[in-house]
Amino acid sequence: MDFNLSKAHLDLQAKAKAFTEEVLFPHELECEQNDGISTTTHQHITQAVLDWGFNAPNHSKEDGGQGFSIFEQTLLNEQLGMATGAIWDALWYPSYPMRFASPEQKAEYLIPTCQGKRRDAYAITEADAGSDPSQCVTRADKVAGGWRINGEKWFVTIGDIADYILVHAHVDGDREKSAVFFVDKNLPGVEVKRTPLYTHHFAFKHPEFTFTDVIVGEDKMLGAVGDGYKMTKDWFVEARLGIAARCVGAAIRATDEANRFAAERMQFGQKIRDFQAIEFMLADMAVEIMAAKTMLYRLSWEIDQTSDRIRKHARAAALKLYCSEMVGRVCDRAVQILGGRGYMREQPVERLWRDTRVDRIWEGTSEIQRVIIAGQIKKRGLDMYTGW
Ligand SMILES: Cc1cc2nc3c(=O)[nH]c(=O)nc-3n(C[C@H](O)[C@H](O)[C@H](O)COP(=O)(O)OP(=O)(O)OC[C@H]3O[C@@H](n4cnc5c(N)ncnc54)[C@H](O)[C@@H]3O)c2cc1C
C-alpha cells in the first residue's frame, strides 16, 4: 500500500497553494473591510482562475470544466480554504446536478458557466424549510408551454452575482414531485426581498428571493419531476467534501500562524511557546489536523473508486461533521495563542475562526450529519464507519 501523493498530485497541490497565496490572499483585507469584494477585484480573480486553469474543476472538459477527480478537487479545496472571506468562492464550481442537464441546457447554462461567462446559485432553503427541505412551499404549476413558479428562497449564496438560479420546487405543491428549475434572474417576478448581513464577511452575498408568477419554458426543468431530492443528495456529497477540505486548509493556516506567533512572542522573559500550556495547544491542533487530513484524503480517494451512492453519502456526512467541528476547535485555540491580537479582525486567525463557524451549519448542520450517521449505523451497522 502506497499512501504517497503522485508527482501530478504534488504539482497540483503546489499550484493550488501558489494560486491561493498569489491571487486570493492580496484581497483578503479588502473583503474584510468592505464586507465583500469589488467588481474589479472579482473580474481580476475570474481572469486569474481562467489563466491558471482552475475554472469549473468539478465538470468535464467536454462541458468546459477541468474534469478533476474528487481527490484532485480535495487537493485544490484544501489550499483554497486557507483564504479568508470565502474569496475562494470567486473560483466557481457550477452546481453538480447540472451534469444531468440536456444538451440544450448545457449549451445555454452549464458550458458558459464553466467558461466563466455565466454564474449559477442554488436555492433550496426557505423560511420554514431548512434541515427538512420537504417542507418547501415553493411550487411549480404547469401552464401552457411551461411552468409557473411561486415561492420564496432564503440564504441564496452568490445570489448577488449569479445571473440564474437553480430553484428547488414542488410540482403542484406535492413534495413527492420535487424538481429543479433553471430560473434566469432577469425574468419578471424574480425579486430580491432583502440581503441580510452575516457573521462572516463573505466575498459575495446571500440574498433572499421571491418568485411571483415567474413563467419558465418547459425546457427549464433539470432532470424530471420527482428528481429534485435525488439530485440535491448527490450534490451534497461533493459540497460536503469541499467543505471538509477547506476546513482542513483553514485549520492548517490558523495553526501555522499560531505556531509562528508563539515562536516570537516574549512574555515573562521567554518565548510563549516554551510555556507548556501553549505547546500543548499546538500539539493538540497538529494532531487534530493530522486525523482530519488522513480521513479527508482517504475518503476522497475512496469516493473516486466507488459508485455506491449510499456509502458515499454516509461517509461524506462523517467527514463533513468531523472536519467542520475540528476547525472550530483549532481556530479557537489559535485565537487564544495570539491573545488580544487574535481578536483583531486584521489577523487571519480571527477571520478563519469567524469564517469557519458556518461550516457547522450549511450543507446540513452537525446535528443533521449525526442523524445521517446514526441512521446508517442502525440500518447497515457500525461497519459503515469502522470496518475499513
Ligand atoms: C451563510 C449561509 C449560506 C447558505 N447558502 C445556502 C444556499 O446557497 N442555498 C440554500 O438552499 N441554502 C443555503 N443555506 C441554508 C443552510 O443550508 C441552512 O441554514 C441549514 O440547512 C440549516 O437550516 P436552518 O437554518 O433552517 O436551520 P433549522 O433546520 O431550523 O435548524 C435549527 C436547529 O435545529 C437543529 N435541527 C433541525 N432538525 C434536527 C433534527 N432532526 N435533529 C436534531 N437537530 C435538528 C439544527 O441542527 C439547528 O441546530 C445557507 C446558510 C447560511 C448560514
The ligand as a Gaussian input file, in Angstrom:
#p B3LYP/6-31G(d) Opt

LIG

0 1
 C      -24.203000      31.721000       5.092000
 C      -25.196000      30.711000       4.631000
 C      -25.268000      30.373000       3.284000
 C      -26.209000      29.449000       2.840000
 N      -26.314000      29.192000       1.486000
 C      -27.363000      28.445000       1.028000
 C      -27.602000      28.293000      -0.379000
 O      -26.836000      28.773000      -1.212000
 N      -28.697000      27.611000      -0.778000
 C      -29.556000      27.037000       0.108000
 O      -30.527000      26.442000      -0.323000
 N      -29.348000      27.147000       1.447000
 C      -28.281000      27.836000       1.924000
 N      -28.079000      27.981000       3.277000
 C      -29.033000      27.382000       4.209000
 C      -28.478000      26.251000       5.062000
 O      -28.280000      25.101000       4.297000
 C      -29.433000      26.071000       6.251000
 O      -29.255000      27.200000       7.101000
 C      -29.189000      24.784000       7.008000
 O      -29.530000      23.654000       6.230000
 C      -29.995000      24.741000       8.319000
 O      -31.325000      25.081000       8.121000
 P      -32.000000      26.217000       9.038000
 O      -31.104000      27.388000       9.062000
 O      -33.381000      26.431000       8.595000
 O      -31.992000      25.609000      10.494000
 P      -33.122000      24.641000      11.130000
 O      -33.364000      23.495000      10.218000
 O      -34.269000      25.444000      11.567000
 O      -32.348000      24.092000      12.403000
 C      -32.289000      24.825000      13.634000
 C      -31.574000      23.932000      14.638000
 O      -32.315000      22.711000      14.829000
 C      -31.471000      21.609000      14.590000
 N      -32.233000      20.506000      13.999000
 C      -33.086000      20.541000      12.941000
 N      -33.556000      19.322000      12.674000
 C      -32.973000      18.468000      13.566000
 C      -33.046000      17.065000      13.789000
 N      -33.776000      16.244000      13.032000
 N      -32.322000      16.548000      14.827000
 C      -31.543000      17.354000      15.601000
 N      -31.441000      18.687000      15.423000
 C      -32.139000      19.235000      14.424000
 C      -30.418000      22.127000      13.623000
 O      -29.245000      21.324000      13.632000
 C      -30.174000      23.514000      14.181000
 O      -29.322000      23.429000      15.267000
 C      -27.088000      28.844000       3.757000
 C      -26.989000      29.165000       5.118000
 C      -26.056000      30.085000       5.547000
 C      -25.980000      30.424000       7.019000

